[in-house]
Amino acid sequence: MKSEIHRKKPRGRPMSTPTSRANGRKSVVRSKVEHVFGHQLELVGDLAGLLRLAAAAEGPDTKKAPDGLPEASRSTVRSPAGDQ
Protein backbone atom coordinates (compact mmCIF):
# COMPACT_ATOMS: atom_id res chain seq x y z
CA MET A 1 0.00 0.00 0.00
CA LYS A 2 1.37 3.39 -1.01
CA SER A 3 1.12 6.49 1.14
CA GLU A 4 -1.03 9.27 -0.30
CA ILE A 5 0.33 11.88 2.12
CA HIS A 6 2.68 14.57 0.83
CA ARG A 7 6.27 14.61 2.00
CA LYS A 8 7.59 17.73 3.70
CA LYS A 9 10.63 19.60 2.44
CA PRO A 10 13.68 19.03 4.66
CA ARG A 11 14.55 22.08 6.73
CA GLY A 12 17.43 24.05 5.25
CA ARG A 13 17.72 21.87 2.16
CA PRO A 14 15.92 21.74 -1.18
CA MET A 15 13.32 19.06 -1.78
CA SER A 16 14.60 16.23 -3.92
CA THR A 17 13.26 15.96 -7.46
CA PRO A 18 11.69 12.49 -6.96
CA THR A 19 9.90 13.66 -3.81
CA SER A 20 8.66 16.78 -5.58
CA ARG A 21 7.32 14.72 -8.50
CA ALA A 22 5.68 12.23 -6.13
CA ASN A 23 3.94 15.12 -4.33
CA GLY A 24 2.75 16.39 -7.72
CA ARG A 25 1.23 13.01 -8.62
CA LYS A 26 -0.50 12.87 -5.25
CA SER A 27 -1.87 16.38 -5.81
CA VAL A 28 -3.44 15.30 -9.11
CA VAL A 29 -5.31 12.46 -7.39
CA ARG A 30 -6.33 14.66 -4.45
CA SER A 31 -7.67 17.44 -6.66
CA LYS A 32 -9.82 15.01 -8.66
CA VAL A 33 -11.32 13.60 -5.46
CA GLU A 34 -11.91 17.07 -4.01
CA HIS A 35 -13.66 18.20 -7.19
CA VAL A 36 -16.08 15.27 -6.92
CA PHE A 37 -16.92 16.16 -3.32
CA GLY A 38 -17.24 19.84 -4.22
CA HIS A 39 -19.70 19.00 -6.98
CA GLN A 40 -21.76 16.86 -4.60
CA LEU A 41 -21.88 19.69 -2.05
CA GLU A 42 -22.99 22.07 -4.79
CA LEU A 43 -25.85 19.71 -5.67
CA VAL A 44 -26.89 19.45 -2.02
CA GLY A 45 -26.90 23.23 -1.74
CA ASP A 46 -29.09 23.52 -4.84
CA LEU A 47 -31.46 20.91 -3.41
CA ALA A 48 -31.69 22.77 -0.10
CA GLY A 49 -32.48 25.97 -1.99
CA LEU A 50 -35.23 24.25 -3.94
CA LEU A 51 -36.72 22.86 -0.74
CA ARG A 52 -36.73 26.34 0.80
CA LEU A 53 -38.43 27.75 -2.29
CA ALA A 54 -41.05 25.00 -2.20
CA ALA A 55 -41.71 25.62 1.49
CA ALA A 56 -42.04 29.35 0.88
CA ALA A 57 -44.46 28.74 -2.01
CA GLU A 58 -46.73 26.70 0.27
CA GLY A 59 -47.07 29.65 2.60
CA PRO A 60 -46.77 29.87 6.36
CA ASP A 61 -47.56 26.83 8.47
CA THR A 62 -50.91 27.54 10.12
CA LYS A 63 -50.61 24.72 12.66
CA LYS A 64 -47.93 26.40 14.76
CA ALA A 65 -48.42 27.40 18.34
CA PRO A 66 -48.01 31.08 19.32
CA ASP A 67 -44.46 30.43 20.51
CA GLY A 68 -43.45 29.24 17.02
CA LEU A 69 -43.14 25.55 17.85
CA PRO A 70 -45.31 23.01 16.05
CA GLU A 71 -48.16 21.64 18.15
CA ALA A 72 -46.67 18.14 18.32
CA SER A 73 -43.31 19.28 19.70
CA ARG A 74 -44.72 21.48 22.44
CA SER A 75 -45.33 18.54 24.76
CA THR A 76 -41.78 17.22 24.29
CA VAL A 77 -40.07 20.56 24.99
CA ARG A 78 -39.33 20.97 28.66
CA SER A 79 -38.85 24.26 30.38
CA PRO A 80 -35.79 24.89 32.55
CA ALA A 81 -35.98 23.72 36.17
CA GLY A 82 -37.89 26.05 38.41
CA ASP A 83 -40.22 27.48 35.74
CA GLN A 84 -42.98 24.96 36.36
Order of alpha helices (4+ residues) and beta strands (2+ residues): alpha-alpha
